[in-house]
Amino acid sequence: MEAAAERATGAARADRPDDAWTVMQRFYEAEAAYVAAGGYGKADYGRVAAHLDPEVVLHQAPGLPFTGTGTWRGHAGMERFLARFSEVWESMEFLEQRHWGDAETVLVRNRVRFRARATGRDVETLILQMITVRDGRMLECRPFYWDPAAVTEACATR
């Protein structure tokens, strides 16, 4: 029961290097560095790809400024997604993360601050992600944005 309580607060220590939460912590760090470095053509995508299963699938909600088709598959698809994501965002900062799960699946509640490249405006929002991990790499991710309108507004150049 104590371990479950620790996971619910986001304070759990990973027991294995391929635990879903540990994998995601490393992925989030690499993703933030990729965005901060300017994304495609400016940043090292290999650092991000190291945390992705070759069959990775990202399911993004439609209607956001960076979602494109909504489904991004494989390393090439994720690189295209992150290139688009990096065109939209200048920076991303994880302000708070809580997580629940086990070795293969994790739910992550991220409080994130993004800064839009086109407008310089910041938006702080919550994102809930359902993530599956296989062999120590992210296999599937489904993010749900608390306030997609605020995210879109931060990017709007009018």
C-alpha positions, 0 to 999 in steps of 0.5 A: 500500500505504501508503494501505491501511495508513493506512486500516486504522489509522484514520489516513487523510486523506480525499482527497474531501469525499464519501469514505465515511469523511469522510461518516461522521465528519460523521454521527457528530459530528452523531449524538452532538450530537443524542443529547447535546441530548436527541433528538427535540423538543430537538435539531436533526435537520437537522444529522443529516439533512444526512448522509443520502441520502433513501433511507437504510436502517438495519438494526438487530439485533433484541433491543436496547432501541432497535431497534424493527422493526429496519429504518428507512427514509428521513429520517423513519425515521431521525428515528424511530430517533434519537428512540428511540435518544435516549430510551434513551441520554443520551450516546455517546462514540466512544473509538476508531474504525478504518475500512477502505474506499473512496469508496462503502463503509466498514467502521467498528470503533467502540469506544463508551461509552454512558450509559443515560438510565433507569439512568445506567449506562455500557456500553463496547462494540464496534460494527462497521458496514458502510456504503454512501455515495452522493453524499456521504451515507449510503445504507445502514448495518448495525451489528453489536454485539459484546455486545448483552447488555451493551448491554441490561443497561445499560438494564435498570431491573429 
